[in-house]
Amino acid sequence: MASSLYVTADHPAQPVPSGLSVTDLLLLCMSLIWGLNFIVVKFATGILPPLAFNSTRILIALAVLWTIIGVRGTPLPPRRHVIALVALGMLGNGLYQILWVEGMARTRASDAALLVAAAPAFIEIIGWLRGHERIGGRGMLGIALSIAGIGLVVSGGRGASRHDATLLGNALILASALCWSVYSVYLKPYTVHVDGLTISAVTMTGGISAMLVVAAPSLMKTDWSTISTVGWGAIAYSSIMALVIAYLFWYRGIRVLGPTRAAMYSNLQPLFAIAAAWAFLSETPRAPQLAGGACIVGGLLLTRLPGRDAVVAVE
């Protein structure tokens, strides 16, 4: 599928490569990393305050990213691009991360992964509202099916126990997915002009500036001397693997394949997350969760299978 956003006239959108490519393989690796990260974060937020954990992993990722940029001597983009990326980062790496980690602390890892898989449906709707996507009958049906699946997963948390899924946790995860979708769509033009490493560093800088306003009290109250080696290992994985390596794969996917097509690979996250949650967290899949997951994935397939009635880019 062609890019769902226009770029400036002197940088026309590049055609999306047909067939599988290196970018597809990297996006597959990204999905595996992010799928396992749901389990890592669920574990870590059980031993650390959610905001303290999330701020720490972002600060570590930022240190790594800016160090690499400094060693490589990568020049910063024009000031107007930096300002725009910082603002986008406040949404996609600030508000998104706050909602996501607070939701993770209140729901099952597998439920969270299923709800995040709804992001492509949000991206398609945003693209349609902006006039960059045309949604046919089958595409509409697919989006409706995905939304129905979201309802099943969210409602499955109603009345759950403290250690199970909660309606609030699921709602926070869903809100974070919406933030991520808006961020991904509006980020696309900048991937044409700015390399992925710089995008990661600048947007994450905007994100941490917003997050620290909320997380500062939690950071100061945390007793860091009590964190075990396993706890620091969780922080390391969730920062280096999930926020540095996987993000670079994601930004390449947006640039090469476009936000909607790249987002399709994020739909594999629930498969990895549910399997790992079942194995390591004893989160047995439930009927509403399975039914909702089937609706989300089925709806996404309807929107992405070739055909004039699916979701296509407006050239």
Secondary structure, 3 states (H helix, E strand, C coil): CCCCCCCCCCCCCCCCCCCCCHHHHHHHHHHHHHHHHHHHHHHHCCCCCHHHHHHHHHHHHHHHHHHHHHHHCCCCCCHHHHHHHHHHHHHHHHHHHHHHHHHHCCCCHHHHHHHHCCHHHHHHHHHHHCCCEEECHHHHHHHHHHHHHHHHHHHCCCCCCCCCCCHHHHHHHHHHHHHHHHHHHHHHHHHHHCCHHHHHHHHHHHHHHHHHHHHHHHHHHCCHHHCCHHHHHHHHHHHHHHHHHHHHHHHHHHHHHCHHHHHHHHHHHHHHHHHHHHHHCCCCCCHHHHHHHHHHHHHHHHHHCCCCCCEEECC
